[in-house]
Amino acid sequence: MTHFKIILAILLVLLSTFGNETSAKKPSKPKIVNGNIVSSSTVFPYQVLFNGGNDGGGTIVAKRWILTAAHIATTGSSLQVYAGVVNRNNLSSGQNRVFKQQKTHPNYNGSLTNPLNDVALIEVTQPFTYNGSVEAVKLASANNAGLWAIGNQPTVSGFGRTSSGGSLSNELRQVNVQITNVDNTNNKIRAGGNGGNDSCQGDSGGPLSSNNTQIGIVSAGGTCGTGGDYMMVSKYLDFVTQTIHLFGTPDFVCGNTTFENLSKLPDGVSFQWSASPSNFFTVNSGSGLTFTTANNGANYGKGTITLTVTTPSGTYTHSKDVWVGKPDAITLTTDGTFSINGSTTSICKTFGYCMTASSTMIQSINSNSPTLPSPTTKIISTASNFTYSGWPTSNSFFNISTLSTQNDRTCFGTNNTGSYFLTVNANNSCGTNGRSVIFQVNSCGFRVFPNPAQTTLAIEFENPEMIESIPDWIEIQEEKSQKVLKSKDIKAIKDKEKNNSKAYSKIDFDVRDLLRGIYYVQIVFDGTKQKMKESVRVILTD
């Protein structure tokens, strides 16, 4: 009996051992790798899916901004962004947004196997609506260093491949990965292990998170299941805050204007706002996630909005110039057929002219952060549209159908000689600023009409009996390429009809076959010493 008990005990031990070995070798069902399906969008409400362009994802950090990896950031209108979804087959359940612009970290090196500063921000055209299924993530700061200590097991999530070379997952998946190395020099966290738990292709740009705080961005790695690299979020707070402030906040201040940055403050981080000069703004300073001010109505010009970000790692100031109030003085440029000097100019009767109005400022962007070259500048228009009007009447001055053209360019002709006014108004939501020019309209010996033209364009000479006033050649050229599309040899007509000035007093061109647009009529006098040309801009319309 004793021997039987001993044999039975040995058999039980052997069975237990074989059973455990069989269980350990049983292949796990492949997920993000070795993870679980996320059933509700409230679990990772900050997770977004990119559809179109490069596969990958990111996290919502502000109403219009997504944090992601530089190697998958796409500058193209085809990129669609989905938030609040957990399944590719049910994208309509979430919020769809369209790509507007992307800003890649300036020191990103682009290596496929060992990228550095693999961080980017993408702005969408419309803000996200926070509702529990769509929310911003809190980014980690240096105060949270304990969350990425070696041995910790944060969570990575994404819609990527479930195994190396496999298909992209239809479902959002999550898995815990173990931190194996922290590289503060290159701002990287290495994580994997736990029997192959890992992120994979298609998860790039997504979050590595712990306690609802994002500590890393999926960057690069080897074969899926062997561990991967994550960019350390706390090292990029200055890049994130400065990018949103400098490129994602308003360029104008009229009525109440709100400047906002991150939607959630990281631990140990504070925002301080200021606006200068003080006599331009109704509110000059503030603190917190947003700052609202307005134009005080008494002044207009260039102002500056400064965001000071204090973090556990240092303090950074990000300043940008904004336009405050109504547009500035208007600059007028012409098509080259006439010039504007001060408040007066001279032009020829019946000719076609085009003029462009602008009201701009150079916007300076400054930051003391080492992650953005500073200063940078860009030109912005201080006006949203321009309107044009002639005086005394359109019949005596403009020969266009309307006196009000709401854009920065207008084309016109004149019907009579004399002095006339052209007034240009620059408009924005704060008000209007105008400029008037006196046009002295002269008779220039010939006229080109009708201008604009539809079917026939005529060139008529006022004194055809004065043979020296008649050109030798007339051409119609394209505006940009200067390609000659139609021409007539007037010298040949003059030689043939010496005693019949009516034969060349008026020259007609059939222009029905030309595309509608802007052309030049070249009046060419081919003298023995030099060739003289007079250019007239004409407009062909339907």
Secondary structure by P-SEA (a helix, b strand, c coil): caaaaaaaaaaaaaaaaaaaaaaaacccccccccccccccccccccbbbbcccccccbbbccccbbbbbcccccccccbbbbcccccccccccbbbbbbccccccccccccccccccccccccccbbbbbcccbbbbbbbcccccccccccbbbbbbccccccccccccccbbbbbbbbcccccccbbbbbbccccccccccccccccccccccccccccccccccccccccccccaaaaaaaaaacccccccccbbbbbccccccccbbbbbbbccccccccccccccbbbbbcccccccbbbbbbbbbcccbbbbbbbbbbcccccbbbbbcccccccccccccccccbbbbbbbbbbbbbbbbbccccccccbbbbbbcccbbbbbbccccccccccccccccccccccccccccbbbbbbbbbccccccbbbbbbbcccccccccccccccbbbbbbcccccccccccbbbbbbcccccccccccaaaaaaacccccccccbbbbbcccccbbbbbbbbccccccbbbbbbbbbbbcc
